[in-house]
Amino acid sequence: MSSLLSNNVSTLNVLLYGEPIATITHVGNDRTLFAFNEAYANDETRPVLSLGFKDSFGGLITQFKPTQTNSNQLKPS
């Protein structure tokens, strides 16, 4: 008997000072994607979300690898 895995996609908007600046998308199988909105990325006077998103020259880092968590690590023993 085979089982089907459903990939339910859900998206959260990331707001900074009440303005949407990015999205976090859950794509199933414990994987999430983070992406800045184009308007935020192109705005040279944008407010800073985190210094962790700046490169060594002060520019915005916009390329991210998908993040995956191992749900087995989250279960109590």
PDB file of N, H, CA, C and O in Angstrom:
ATOM      1  N   MET A   1       0.842  -1.167   0.000  1.00  0.00           N
ATOM      2  CA  MET A   1       0.000   0.000   0.000  1.00  0.00           C
ATOM      3  C   MET A   1       0.888   1.232   0.000  1.00  0.00           C
ATOM      4  O   MET A   1       1.800   1.327   0.821  1.00  0.00           O
ATOM      5  N   SER A   2       0.651   2.162  -0.883  1.00  0.00           N
ATOM      6  H   SER A   2      -0.089   2.085  -1.550  1.00  0.00           H
ATOM      7  CA  SER A   2       1.459   3.380  -0.941  1.00  0.00           C
ATOM      8  C   SER A   2       0.718   4.520  -0.258  1.00  0.00           C
ATOM      9  O   SER A   2      -0.512   4.551  -0.206  1.00  0.00           O
ATOM     10  N   SER A   3       1.489   5.436   0.252  1.00  0.00           N
ATOM     11  H   SER A   3       2.487   5.411   0.210  1.00  0.00           H
ATOM     12  CA  SER A   3       0.879   6.607   0.892  1.00  0.00           C
ATOM     13  C   SER A   3       1.289   7.857   0.135  1.00  0.00           C
ATOM     14  O   SER A   3       2.399   7.951  -0.389  1.00  0.00           O
ATOM     15  N   LEU A   4       0.392   8.797   0.087  1.00  0.00           N
ATOM     16  H   LEU A   4      -0.510   8.720   0.512  1.00  0.00           H
ATOM     17  CA  LEU A   4       0.665  10.067  -0.564  1.00  0.00           C
ATOM     18  C   LEU A   4       1.011  11.098   0.494  1.00  0.00           C
ATOM     19  O   LEU A   4       0.350  11.185   1.529  1.00  0.00           O
ATOM     20  N   LEU A   5       2.046  11.874   0.232  1.00  0.00           N
ATOM     21  H   LEU A   5       2.583  11.803  -0.608  1.00  0.00           H
ATOM     22  CA  LEU A   5       2.390  12.980   1.111  1.00  0.00           C
ATOM     23  C   LEU A   5       1.792  14.243   0.520  1.00  0.00           C
ATOM     24  O   LEU A   5       2.005  14.544  -0.654  1.00  0.00           O
ATOM     25  N   SER A   6       1.057  14.969   1.314  1.00  0.00           N
ATOM     26  H   SER A   6       0.884  14.724   2.268  1.00  0.00           H
ATOM     27  CA  SER A   6       0.473  16.198   0.799  1.00  0.00           C
ATOM     28  C   SER A   6       1.406  17.347   1.100  1.00  0.00           C
ATOM     29  O   SER A   6       1.914  17.470   2.215  1.00  0.00           O
ATOM     30  N   ASN A   7       1.632  18.183   0.118  1.00  0.00           N
ATOM     31  H   ASN A   7       1.220  18.083  -0.788  1.00  0.00           H
ATOM     32  CA  ASN A   7       2.448  19.377   0.280  1.00  0.00           C
ATOM     33  C   ASN A   7       1.529  20.574   0.393  1.00  0.00           C
ATOM     34  O   ASN A   7       1.266  21.259  -0.595  1.00  0.00           O
ATOM     35  N   ASN A   8       1.044  20.825   1.590  1.00  0.00           N
ATOM     36  H   ASN A   8       1.258  20.268   2.393  1.00  0.00           H
ATOM     37  CA  ASN A   8       0.218  21.992   1.828  1.00  0.00           C
ATOM     38  C   ASN A   8       1.124  23.202   1.952  1.00  0.00           C
ATOM     39  O   ASN A   8       1.982  23.257   2.834  1.00  0.00           O
ATOM     40  N   VAL A   9       0.936  24.164   1.075  1.00  0.00           N
ATOM     41  H   VAL A   9       0.239  24.119   0.359  1.00  0.00           H
ATOM     42  CA  VAL A   9       1.747  25.369   1.088  1.00  0.00           C
ATOM     43  C   VAL A   9       1.016  26.432   1.889  1.00  0.00           C
ATOM     44  O   VAL A   9      -0.168  26.682   1.662  1.00  0.00           O
ATOM     45  N   SER A  10       1.720  27.060   2.827  1.00  0.00           N
ATOM     46  H   SER A  10       2.681  26.857   3.011  1.00  0.00           H
ATOM     47  CA  SER A  10       1.144  28.175   3.569  1.00  0.00           C
ATOM     48  C   SER A  10       2.174  29.289   3.626  1.00  0.00           C
ATOM     49  O   SER A  10       3.378  29.034   3.648  1.00  0.00           O
ATOM     50  N   THR A  11       1.696  30.519   3.649  1.00  0.00           N
ATOM     51  H   THR A  11       0.718  30.726   3.631  1.00  0.00           H
ATOM     52  CA  THR A  11       2.579  31.678   3.595  1.00  0.00           C
ATOM     53  C   THR A  11       2.258  32.648   4.722  1.00  0.00           C
ATOM     54  O   THR A  11       1.094  32.908   5.028  1.00  0.00           O
ATOM     55  N   LEU A  12       3.299  33.171   5.324  1.00  0.00           N
ATOM     56  H   LEU A  12       4.244  32.960   5.076  1.00  0.00           H
ATOM     57  CA  LEU A  12       3.177  34.223   6.331  1.00  0.00           C
ATOM     58  C   LEU A  12       3.827  35.487   5.790  1.00  0.00           C
ATOM     59  O   LEU A  12       4.913  35.437   5.212  1.00  0.00           O
ATOM     60  N   ASN A  13       3.162  36.612   5.980  1.00  0.00           N
ATOM     61  H   ASN A  13       2.281  36.652   6.450  1.00  0.00           H
ATOM     62  CA  ASN A  13       3.754  37.893   5.611  1.00  0.00           C
ATOM     63  C   ASN A  13       4.602  38.391   6.768  1.00  0.00           C
ATOM     64  O   ASN A  13       4.198  38.300   7.928  1.00  0.00           O
ATOM     65  N   VAL A  14       5.775  38.917   6.453  1.00  0.00           N
ATOM     66  H   VAL A  14       6.103  38.991   5.511  1.00  0.00           H
ATOM     67  CA  VAL A  14       6.656  39.513   7.449  1.00  0.00           C
ATOM     68  C   VAL A  14       6.458  41.020   7.363  1.00  0.00           C
ATOM     69  O   VAL A  14       6.670  41.626   6.312  1.00  0.00           O
ATOM     70  N   LEU A  15       6.048  41.620   8.482  1.00  0.00           N
ATOM     71  H   LEU A  15       5.876  41.128   9.335  1.00  0.00           H
ATOM     72  CA  LEU A  15       5.810  43.060   8.519  1.00  0.00           C
ATOM     73  C   LEU A  15       6.903  43.746   9.328  1.00  0.00           C
ATOM     74  O   LEU A  15       7.379  43.216  10.332  1.00  0.00           O
ATOM     75  N   LEU A  16       7.292  44.929   8.875  1.00  0.00           N
ATOM     76  H   LEU A  16       6.906  45.360   8.059  1.00  0.00           H
ATOM     77  CA  LEU A  16       8.238  45.769   9.600  1.00  0.00           C
ATOM     78  C   LEU A  16       7.620  47.153   9.675  1.00  0.00           C
ATOM     79  O   LEU A  16       7.394  47.793   8.648  1.00  0.00           O
ATOM     80  N   TYR A  17       7.347  47.614  10.885  1.00  0.00           N
ATOM     81  H   TYR A  17       7.531  47.093  11.719  1.00  0.00           H
ATOM     82  CA  TYR A  17       6.632  48.875  11.090  1.00  0.00           C
ATOM     83  C   TYR A  17       5.300  48.881  10.351  1.00  0.00           C
ATOM     84  O   TYR A  17       4.888  49.904   9.804  1.00  0.00           O
ATOM     85  N   GLY A  18       4.631  47.728  10.339  1.00  0.00           N
ATOM     86  H   GLY A  18       4.967  46.897  10.783  1.00  0.00           H
ATOM     87  CA  GLY A  18       3.314  47.606   9.729  1.00  0.00           C
ATOM     88  C   GLY A  18       3.298  47.444   8.220  1.00  0.00           C
ATOM     89  O   GLY A  18       2.229  47.327   7.621  1.00  0.00           O
ATOM     90  N   GLU A  19       4.457  47.435   7.604  1.00  0.00           N
ATOM     91  H   GLU A  19       5.326  47.531   8.091  1.00  0.00           H
ATOM     92  CA  GLU A  19       4.556  47.293   6.143  1.00  0.00           C
ATOM     93  C   GLU A  19       5.065  45.904   5.784  1.00  0.00           C
ATOM     94  O   GLU A  19       6.008  45.413   6.405  1.00  0.00           O
ATOM     95  N   PRO A  20       4.446  45.257   4.778  1.00  0.00           N
ATOM     96  CA  PRO A  20       4.943  43.944   4.351  1.00  0.00           C
ATOM     97  C   PRO A  20       6.296  44.084   3.660  1.00  0.00           C
ATOM     98  O   PRO A  20       6.460  44.887   2.742  1.00  0.00           O
ATOM     99  N   ILE A  21       7.272  43.279   4.121  1.00  0.00           N
ATOM    100  H   ILE A  21       7.139  42.626   4.867  1.00  0.00           H
ATOM    101  CA  ILE A  21       8.615  43.367   3.525  1.00  0.00           C
ATOM    102  C   ILE A  21       9.114  42.024   3.007  1.00  0.00           C
ATOM    103  O   ILE A  21      10.062  41.970   2.225  1.00  0.00           O
ATOM    104  N   ALA A  22       8.469  40.930   3.448  1.00  0.00           N
ATOM    105  H   ALA A  22       7.698  40.974   4.083  1.00  0.00           H
ATOM    106  CA  ALA A  22       8.959  39.604   3.065  1.00  0.00           C
ATOM    107  C   ALA A  22       7.868  38.571   3.308  1.00  0.00           C
ATOM    108  O   ALA A  22       6.814  38.873   3.867  1.00  0.00           O
ATOM    109  N   THR A  23       8.145  37.349   2.876  1.00  0.00           N
ATOM    110  H   THR A  23       9.002  37.104   2.422  1.00  0.00           H
ATOM    111  CA  THR A  23       7.252  36.227   3.146  1.00  0.00           C
ATOM    112  C   THR A  23       8.065  35.037   3.626  1.00  0.00           C
ATOM    113  O   THR A  23       9.220  34.847   3.245  1.00  0.00           O
ATOM    114  N   ILE A  24       7.429  34.246   4.471  1.00  0.00           N
ATOM    115  H   ILE A  24       6.491  34.401   4.781  1.00  0.00           H
ATOM    116  CA  ILE A  24       7.967  32.947   4.866  1.00  0.00           C
ATOM    117  C   ILE A  24       6.957  31.932   4.368  1.00  0.00           C
ATOM    118  O   ILE A  24       5.792  31.964   4.764  1.00  0.00           O
ATOM    119  N   THR A  25       7.395  31.040   3.509  1.00  0.00           N
ATOM    120  H   THR A  25       8.342  31.014   3.187  1.00  0.00           H
ATOM    121  CA  THR A  25       6.492  30.067   2.903  1.00  0.00           C
ATOM    122  C   THR A  25       6.860  28.663   3.356  1.00  0.00           C
ATOM    123  O   THR A  25       7.994  28.218   3.181  1.00  0.00           O
ATOM    124  N   HIS A  26       5.892  27.976   3.936  1.00  0.00           N
ATOM    125  H   HIS A  26       4.971  28.338   4.078  1.00  0.00           H
ATOM    126  CA  HIS A  26       6.067  26.572   4.309  1.00  0.00           C
ATOM    127  C   HIS A  26       5.642  25.751   3.100  1.00  0.00           C
ATOM    128  O   HIS A  26       4.490  25.823   2.672  1.00  0.00           O
ATOM    129  N   VAL A  27       6.561  24.977   2.551  1.00  0.00           N
ATOM    130  H   VAL A  27       7.496  24.919   2.898  1.00  0.00           H
ATOM    131  CA  VAL A  27       6.275  24.225   1.327  1.00  0.00           C
ATOM    132  C   VAL A  27       6.094  22.742   1.580  1.00  0.00           C
ATOM    133  O   VAL A  27       6.066  21.952   0.636  1.00  0.00           O
ATOM    134  N   GLY A  28       5.972  22.354   2.831  1.00  0.00           N
ATOM    135  H   GLY A  28       5.995  22.995   3.598  1.00  0.00           H
ATOM    136  CA  GLY A  28       5.750  20.949   3.160  1.00  0.00           C
ATOM    137  C   GLY A  28       7.045  20.248   3.510  1.00  0.00           C
ATOM    138  O   GLY A  28       8.138  20.743   3.233  1.00  0.00           O
ATOM    139  N   ASN A  29       6.901  19.094   4.120  1.00  0.00           N
ATOM    140  H   ASN A  29       6.013  18.692   4.345  1.00  0.00           H
ATOM    141  CA  ASN A  29       8.055  18.266   4.493  1.00  0.00           C
ATOM    142  C   ASN A  29       9.073  19.045   5.321  1.00  0.00           C
ATOM    143  O   ASN A  29      10.278  18.925   5.100  1.00  0.00           O
ATOM    144  N   ASP A  30       8.592  19.840   6.271  1.00  0.00           N
ATOM    145  H   ASP A  30       7.613  19.937   6.451  1.00  0.00           H
ATOM    146  CA  ASP A  30       9.447  20.609   7.183  1.00  0.00           C
ATOM    147  C   ASP A  30      10.347  21.612   6.471  1.00  0.00           C
ATOM    148  O   ASP A  30      11.404  21.955   7.001  1.00  0.00           O
ATOM    149  N   ARG A  31       9.967  22.092   5.296  1.00  0.00           N
ATOM    150  H   ARG A  31       9.109  21.814   4.866  1.00  0.00           H
ATOM    151  CA  ARG A  31      10.780  23.048   4.540  1.00  0.00           C
ATOM    152  C   ARG A  31      10.111  24.404   4.501  1.00  0.00           C
ATOM    153  O   ARG A  31       8.903  24.512   4.290  1.00  0.00           O
ATOM    154  N   THR A  32      10.921  25.454   4.709  1.00  0.00           N
ATOM    155  H   THR A  32      11.903  25.367   4.881  1.00  0.00           H
ATOM    156  CA  THR A  32      10.427  26.820   4.611  1.00  0.00           C
ATOM    157  C   THR A  32      11.338  27.637   3.707  1.00  0.00           C
ATOM    158  O   THR A  32      12.537  27.378   3.608  1.00  0.00           O
ATOM    159  N   LEU A  33      10.747  28.627   3.053  1.00  0.00           N
ATOM    160  H   LEU A  33       9.773  28.837   3.133  1.00  0.00           H
ATOM    161  CA  LEU A  33      11.486  29.539   2.183  1.00  0.00           C
ATOM    162  C   LEU A  33      11.241  30.961   2.670  1.00  0.00           C
ATOM    163  O   LEU A  33      10.109  31.322   2.993  1.00  0.00           O
ATOM    164  N   PHE A  34      12.293  31.768   2.724  1.00  0.00           N
ATOM    165  H   PHE A  34      13.213  31.475   2.462  1.00  0.00           H
ATOM    166  CA  PHE A  34      12.186  33.174   3.099  1.00  0.00           C
ATOM    167  C   PHE A  34      12.528  34.009   1.885  1.00  0.00           C
ATOM    168  O   PHE A  34      13.514  33.733   1.203  1.00  0.00           O
ATOM    169  N   ALA A  35      11.717  35.040   1.598  1.00  0.00           N
ATOM    170  H   ALA A  35      10.915  35.264   2.152  1.00  0.00           H
ATOM    171  CA  ALA A  35      11.995  35.908   0.454  1.00  0.00           C
ATOM    172  C   ALA A  35      11.546  37.328   0.768  1.00  0.00           C
ATOM    173  O   ALA A  35      10.430  37.554   1.235  1.00  0.00           O
ATOM    174  N   PHE A  36      12.440  38.285   0.502  1.00  0.00           N
ATOM    175  H   PHE A  36      13.347  38.101   0.123  1.00  0.00           H
ATOM    176  CA  PHE A  36      12.064  39.690   0.631  1.00  0.00           C
ATOM    177  C   PHE A  36      11.174  40.092  -0.531  1.00  0.00           C
ATOM    178  O   PHE A  36      11.327  39.583  -1.641  1.00  0.00           O
ATOM    179  N   ASN A  37      10.232  41.015  -0.276  1.00  0.00           N
ATOM    180  H   ASN A  37      10.107  41.428   0.626  1.00  0.00           H
ATOM    181  CA  ASN A  37       9.420  41.589  -1.344  1.00  0.00           C
ATOM    182  C   ASN A  37      10.335  42.441  -2.225  1.00  0.00           C
ATOM    183  O   ASN A  37      11.297  43.038  -1.742  1.00  0.00           O
ATOM    184  N   GLU A  38      10.028  42.489  -3.503  1.00  0.00           N
ATOM    185  H   GLU A  38       9.246  42.005  -3.896  1.00  0.00           H
ATOM    186  CA  GLU A  38      10.853  43.240  -4.450  1.00  0.00           C
ATOM    187  C   GLU A  38      10.931  44.722  -4.076  1.00  0.00           C
ATOM    188  O   GLU A  38      11.998  45.329  -4.174  1.00  0.00           O
ATOM    189  N   ALA A  39       9.814  45.305  -3.649  1.00  0.00           N
ATOM    190  H   ALA A  39       8.947  44.813  -3.568  1.00  0.00           H
ATOM    191  CA  ALA A  39       9.793  46.726  -3.291  1.00  0.00           C
ATOM    192  C   ALA A  39      10.734  47.007  -2.119  1.00  0.00           C
ATOM    193  O   ALA A  39      11.449  48.009  -2.131  1.00  0.00           O
ATOM    194  N   TYR A  40      10.744  46.139  -1.115  1.00  0.00           N
ATOM    195  H   TYR A  40      10.164  45.325  -1.105  1.00  0.00           H
ATOM    196  CA  TYR A  40      11.645  46.310   0.030  1.00  0.00           C
ATOM    197  C   TYR A  40      13.097  46.146  -0.402  1.00  0.00           C
ATOM    198  O   TYR A  40      13.948  46.949  -0.021  1.00  0.00           O
ATOM    199  N   ALA A  41      13.384  45.131  -1.182  1.00  0.00           N
ATOM    200  H   ALA A  41      12.692  44.479  -1.492  1.00  0.00           H
ATOM    201  CA  ALA A  41      14.753  44.861  -1.625  1.00  0.00           C
ATOM    202  C   ALA A  41      15.312  46.010  -2.458  1.00  0.00           C
ATOM    203  O   ALA A  41      16.508  46.294  -2.391  1.00  0.00           O
ATOM    204  N   ASN A  42      14.473  46.665  -3.231  1.00  0.00           N
ATOM    205  H   ASN A  42      13.502  46.434  -3.285  1.00  0.00           H
ATOM    206  CA  ASN A  42      14.926  47.743  -4.113  1.00  0.00           C
ATOM    207  C   ASN A  42      14.957  49.115  -3.440  1.00  0.00           C
ATOM    208  O   ASN A  42      15.466  50.072  -4.023  1.00  0.00           O
ATOM    209  N   ASP A  43      14.427  49.225  -2.235  1.00  0.00           N
ATOM    210  H   ASP A  43      14.013  48.447  -1.761  1.00  0.00           H
ATOM    211  CA  ASP A  43      14.353  50.506  -1.539  1.00  0.00           C
ATOM    212  C   ASP A  43      15.681  50.772  -0.815  1.00  0.00           C
ATOM    213  O   ASP A  43      15.990  50.101   0.170  1.00  0.00           O
ATOM    214  N   GLU A  44      16.455  51.728  -1.287  1.00  0.00           N
ATOM    215  H   GLU A  44      16.205  52.273  -2.087  1.00  0.00           H
ATOM    216  CA  GLU A  44      17.756  52.040  -0.683  1.00  0.00           C
ATOM    217  C   GLU A  44      17.609  52.665   0.706  1.00  0.00           C
ATOM    218  O   GLU A  44      18.567  52.663   1.479  1.00  0.00           O
ATOM    219  N   THR A  45      16.432  53.198   1.037  1.00  0.00           N
ATOM    220  H   THR A  45      15.654  53.199   0.409  1.00  0.00           H
ATOM    221  CA  THR A  45      16.214  53.823   2.348  1.00  0.00           C
ATOM    222  C   THR A  45      15.384  52.925   3.262  1.00  0.00           C
ATOM    223  O   THR A  45      14.795  53.401   4.232  1.00  0.00           O
ATOM    224  N   ARG A  46      15.336  51.633   2.956  1.00  0.00           N
ATOM    225  H   ARG A  46      15.815  51.247   2.168  1.00  0.00           H
ATOM    226  CA  ARG A  46      14.520  50.699   3.725  1.00  0.00           C
ATOM    227  C   ARG A  46      14.990  50.615   5.180  1.00  0.00           C
ATOM    228  O   ARG A  46      16.183  50.745   5.455  1.00  0.00           O
ATOM    229  N   PRO A  47      14.058  50.400   6.108  1.00  0.00           N
ATOM    230  CA  PRO A  47      14.453  50.148   7.490  1.00  0.00           C
ATOM    231  C   PRO A  47      15.109  48.774   7.590  1.00  0.00           C
ATOM    232  O   PRO A  47      14.837  47.891   6.777  1.00  0.00           O
ATOM    233  N   VAL A  48      15.963  48.596   8.578  1.00  0.00           N
ATOM    234  H   VAL A  48      16.184  49.313   9.239  1.00  0.00           H
ATOM    235  CA  VAL A  48      16.728  47.357   8.726  1.00  0.00           C
ATOM    236  C   VAL A  48      15.919  46.344   9.526  1.00  0.00           C
ATOM    237  O   VAL A  48      15.505  46.622  10.651  1.00  0.00           O
ATOM    238  N   LEU A  49      15.696  45.174   8.945  1.00  0.00           N
ATOM    239  H   LEU A  49      16.032  44.948   8.031  1.00  0.00           H
ATOM    240  CA  LEU A  49      15.043  44.075   9.657  1.00  0.00           C
ATOM    241  C   LEU A  49      16.015  43.460  10.652  1.00  0.00           C
ATOM    242  O   LEU A  49      15.668  43.253  11.815  1.00  0.00           O
ATOM    243  N   SER A  50      17.221  43.172  10.206  1.00  0.00           N
ATOM    244  H   SER A  50      17.503  43.341   9.262  1.00  0.00           H
ATOM    245  CA  SER A  50      18.264  42.584  11.052  1.00  0.00           C
ATOM    246  C   SER A  50      19.606  42.772  10.362  1.00  0.00           C
ATOM    247  O   SER A  50      19.696  42.698   9.136  1.00  0.00           O
ATOM    248  N   LEU A  51      20.635  43.013  11.140  1.00  0.00           N
ATOM    249  H   LEU A  51      20.562  43.074  12.135  1.00  0.00           H
ATOM    250  CA  LEU A  51      21.969  43.119  10.551  1.00  0.00           C
ATOM    251  C   LEU A  51      22.412  41.797   9.945  1.00  0.00           C
ATOM    252  O   LEU A  51      23.318  41.771   9.113  1.00  0.00           O
ATOM    253  N   GLY A  52      21.787  40.703  10.350  1.00  0.00           N
ATOM    254  H   GLY A  52      21.051  40.724  11.026  1.00  0.00           H
ATOM    255  CA  GLY A  52      22.090  39.395   9.784  1.00  0.00           C
ATOM    256  C   GLY A  52      21.726  39.272   8.312  1.00  0.00           C
ATOM    257  O   GLY A  52      22.163  38.341   7.635  1.00  0.00           O
ATOM    258  N   PHE A  53      20.920  40.215   7.813  1.00  0.00           N
ATOM    259  H   PHE A  53      20.565  40.971   8.363  1.00  0.00           H
ATOM    260  CA  PHE A  53      20.537  40.203   6.400  1.00  0.00           C
ATOM    261  C   PHE A  53      21.402  41.143   5.568  1.00  0.00           C
ATOM    262  O   PHE A  53      21.116  41.372   4.393  1.00  0.00           O
ATOM    263  N   LYS A  54      22.463  41.690   6.173  1.00  0.00           N
ATOM    264  H   LYS A  54      22.695  41.504   7.127  1.00  0.00           H
ATOM    265  CA  LYS A  54      23.368  42.566   5.431  1.00  0.00           C
ATOM    266  C   LYS A  54      24.661  41.829   5.125  1.00  0.00           C
ATOM    267  O   LYS A  54      25.169  41.067   5.947  1.00  0.00           O
ATOM    268  N   ASP A  55      25.193  42.073   3.912  1.00  0.00           N
ATOM    269  H   ASP A  55      24.781  42.692   3.244  1.00  0.00           H
ATOM    270  CA  ASP A  55      26.481  41.481   3.555  1.00  0.00           C
ATOM    271  C   ASP A  55      27.616  42.362   4.084  1.00  0.00           C
ATOM    272  O   ASP A  55      27.358  43.369   4.745  1.00  0.00           O
ATOM    273  N   SER A  56      28.851  41.996   3.803  1.00  0.00           N
ATOM    274  H   SER A  56      29.060  41.178   3.267  1.00  0.00           H
ATOM    275  CA  SER A  56      30.005  42.728   4.332  1.00  0.00           C
ATOM    276  C   SER A  56      30.121  44.148   3.775  1.00  0.00           C
ATOM    277  O   SER A  56      30.870  44.962   4.316  1.00  0.00           O
ATOM    278  N   PHE A  57      29.388  44.453   2.701  1.00  0.00           N
ATOM    279  H   PHE A  57      28.780  43.792   2.262  1.00  0.00           H
ATOM    280  CA  PHE A  57      29.398  45.796   2.115  1.00  0.00           C
ATOM    281  C   PHE A  57      28.174  46.606   2.536  1.00  0.00           C
ATOM    282  O   PHE A  57      28.017  47.747   2.101  1.00  0.00           O
ATOM    283  N   GLY A  58      27.303  46.038   3.377  1.00  0.00           N
ATOM    284  H   GLY A  58      27.431  45.111   3.731  1.00  0.00           H
ATOM    285  CA  GLY A  58      26.111  46.738   3.836  1.00  0.00           C
ATOM    286  C   GLY A  58      24.897  46.527   2.945  1.00  0.00           C
ATOM    287  O   GLY A  58      23.828  47.071   3.220  1.00  0.00           O
ATOM    288  N   GLY A  59      25.047  45.744   1.880  1.00  0.00           N
ATOM    289  H   GLY A  59      25.916  45.302   1.656  1.00  0.00           H
ATOM    290  CA  GLY A  59      23.930  45.466   0.981  1.00  0.00           C
ATOM    291  C   GLY A  59      23.020  44.390   1.548  1.00  0.00           C
ATOM    292  O   GLY A  59      23.414  43.634   2.437  1.00  0.00           O
ATOM    293  N   LEU A  60      21.814  44.326   1.035  1.00  0.00           N
ATOM    294  H   LEU A  60      21.494  44.939   0.313  1.00  0.00           H
ATOM    295  CA  LEU A  60      20.821  43.353   1.487  1.00  0.00           C
ATOM    296  C   LEU A  60      21.106  41.981   0.882  1.00  0.00           C
ATOM    297  O   LEU A  60      21.282  41.857  -0.330  1.00  0.00           O
ATOM    298  N   ILE A  61      21.150  40.960   1.721  1.00  0.00           N
ATOM    299  H   ILE A  61      21.007  41.061   2.705  1.00  0.00           H
ATOM    300  CA  ILE A  61      21.290  39.583   1.249  1.00  0.00           C
ATOM    301  C   ILE A  61      19.900  39.098   0.854  1.00  0.00           C
ATOM    302  O   ILE A  61      18.979  39.114   1.671  1.00  0.00           O
ATOM    303  N   THR A  62      19.749  38.670  -0.387  1.00  0.00           N
ATOM    304  H   THR A  62      20.497  38.657  -1.050  1.00  0.00           H
ATOM    305  CA  THR A  62      18.427  38.245  -0.870  1.00  0.00           C
ATOM    306  C   THR A  62      18.383  36.791  -1.321  1.00  0.00           C
ATOM    307  O   THR A  62      17.305  36.271  -1.607  1.00  0.00           O
ATOM    308  N   GLN A  63      19.519  36.134  -1.390  1.00  0.00           N
ATOM    309  H   GLN A  63      20.395  36.556  -1.157  1.00  0.00           H
ATOM    310  CA  GLN A  63      19.551  34.730  -1.813  1.00  0.00           C
ATOM    311  C   GLN A  63      19.691  33.848  -0.578  1.00  0.00           C
ATOM    312  O   GLN A  63      20.682  33.926   0.148  1.00  0.00           O
ATOM    313  N   PHE A  64      18.680  33.006  -0.351  1.00  0.00           N
ATOM    314  H   PHE A  64      17.875  32.943  -0.941  1.00  0.00           H
ATOM    315  CA  PHE A  64      18.678  32.126   0.807  1.00  0.00           C
ATOM    316  C   PHE A  64      18.427  30.695   0.360  1.00  0.00           C
ATOM    317  O   PHE A  64      17.682  30.454  -0.590  1.00  0.00           O
ATOM    318  N   LYS A  65      19.046  29.759   1.042  1.00  0.00           N
ATOM    319  H   LYS A  65      19.651  29.955   1.813  1.00  0.00           H
ATOM    320  CA  LYS A  65      18.770  28.344   0.797  1.00  0.00           C
ATOM    321  C   LYS A  65      17.516  27.964   1.569  1.00  0.00           C
ATOM    322  O   LYS A  65      17.251  28.531   2.629  1.00  0.00           O
ATOM    323  N   PRO A  66      16.738  27.010   1.056  1.00  0.00           N
ATOM    324  CA  PRO A  66      15.580  26.531   1.828  1.00  0.00           C
ATOM    325  C   PRO A  66      16.046  25.989   3.174  1.00  0.00           C
ATOM    326  O   PRO A  66      17.124  25.406   3.282  1.00  0.00           O
ATOM    327  N   THR A  67      15.229  26.188   4.183  1.00  0.00           N
ATOM    328  H   THR A  67      14.353  26.662   4.095  1.00  0.00           H
ATOM    329  CA  THR A  67      15.530  25.697   5.526  1.00  0.00           C
ATOM    330  C   THR A  67      14.667  24.481   5.799  1.00  0.00           C
ATOM    331  O   THR A  67      13.472  24.477   5.506  1.00  0.00           O
ATOM    332  N   GLN A  68      15.276  23.457   6.360  1.00  0.00           N
ATOM    333  H   GLN A  68      16.247  23.461   6.598  1.00  0.00           H
ATOM    334  CA  GLN A  68      14.527  22.255   6.711  1.00  0.00           C
ATOM    335  C   GLN A  68      14.848  21.882   8.140  1.00  0.00           C
ATOM    336  O   GLN A  68      16.007  21.868   8.556  1.00  0.00           O
ATOM    337  N   THR A  69      13.793  21.578   8.886  1.00  0.00           N
ATOM    338  H   THR A  69      12.852  21.590   8.548  1.00  0.00           H
ATOM    339  CA  THR A  69      13.978  21.112  10.254  1.00  0.00           C
ATOM    340  C   THR A  69      13.642  19.643  10.313  1.00  0.00           C
ATOM    341  O   THR A  69      12.821  19.153   9.537  1.00  0.00           O
ATOM    342  N   ASN A  70      14.260  18.952  11.214  1.00  0.00           N
ATOM    343  H   ASN A  70      14.927  19.350  11.845  1.00  0.00           H
ATOM    344  CA  ASN A  70      13.975  17.542  11.417  1.00  0.00           C
ATOM    345  C   ASN A  70      12.960  17.461  12.539  1.00  0.00           C
ATOM    346  O   ASN A  70      13.300  17.693  13.700  1.00  0.00           O
ATOM    347  N   SER A  71      11.716  17.136  12.209  1.00  0.00           N
ATOM    348  H   SER A  71      11.440  16.948  11.266  1.00  0.00           H
ATOM    349  CA  SER A  71      10.661  17.118  13.216  1.00  0.00           C
ATOM    350  C   SER A  71      10.911  16.071  14.294  1.00  0.00           C
ATOM    351  O   SER A  71      10.350  16.172  15.385  1.00  0.00           O
ATOM    352  N   ASN A  72      11.741  15.068  14.014  1.00  0.00           N
ATOM    353  H   ASN A  72      12.196  14.986  13.128  1.00  0.00           H
ATOM    354  CA  ASN A  72      12.049  14.067  15.042  1.00  0.00           C
ATOM    355  C   ASN A  72      12.839  14.684  16.186  1.00  0.00           C
ATOM    356  O   ASN A  72      12.752  14.214  17.321  1.00  0.00           O
ATOM    357  N   GLN A  73      13.604  15.725  15.904  1.00  0.00           N
ATOM    358  H   GLN A  73      13.675  16.106  14.982  1.00  0.00           H
ATOM    359  CA  GLN A  73      14.372  16.383  16.954  1.00  0.00           C
ATOM    360  C   GLN A  73      13.463  17.174  17.881  1.00  0.00           C
ATOM    361  O   GLN A  73      13.845  17.456  19.017  1.00  0.00           O
ATOM    362  N   LEU A  74      12.286  17.534  17.431  1.00  0.00           N
ATOM    363  H   LEU A  74      11.975  17.304  16.509  1.00  0.00           H
ATOM    364  CA  LEU A  74      11.377  18.349  18.215  1.00  0.00           C
ATOM    365  C   LEU A  74      10.485  17.537  19.142  1.00  0.00           C
ATOM    366  O   LEU A  74       9.835  18.101  20.023  1.00  0.00           O
ATOM    367  N   LYS A  75      10.446  16.224  18.958  1.00  0.00           N
ATOM    368  H   LYS A  75      10.974  15.766  18.243  1.00  0.00           H
ATOM    369  CA  LYS A  75       9.579  15.381  19.786  1.00  0.00           C
ATOM    370  C   LYS A  75      10.219  15.109  21.136  1.00  0.00           C
ATOM    371  O   LYS A  75      11.412  14.816  21.212  1.00  0.00           O
ATOM    372  N   PRO A  76       9.429  15.203  22.205  1.00  0.00           N
ATOM    373  CA  PRO A  76      10.000  14.903  23.524  1.00  0.00           C
ATOM    374  C   PRO A  76      10.351  13.417  23.616  1.00  0.00           C
ATOM    375  O   PRO A  76       9.695  12.573  23.005  1.00  0.00           O
ATOM    376  N   SER A  77      11.389  13.113  24.384  1.00  0.00           N
ATOM    377  H   SER A  77      11.922  13.798  24.880  1.00  0.00           H
ATOM    378  CA  SER A  77      11.820  11.717  24.508  1.00  0.00           C
ATOM    379  C   SER A  77      11.104  10.998  25.623  1.00  0.00           C
ATOM    380  O   SER A  77      11.355   9.816  25.857  1.00  0.00           O
TER     381      SER A  77
END
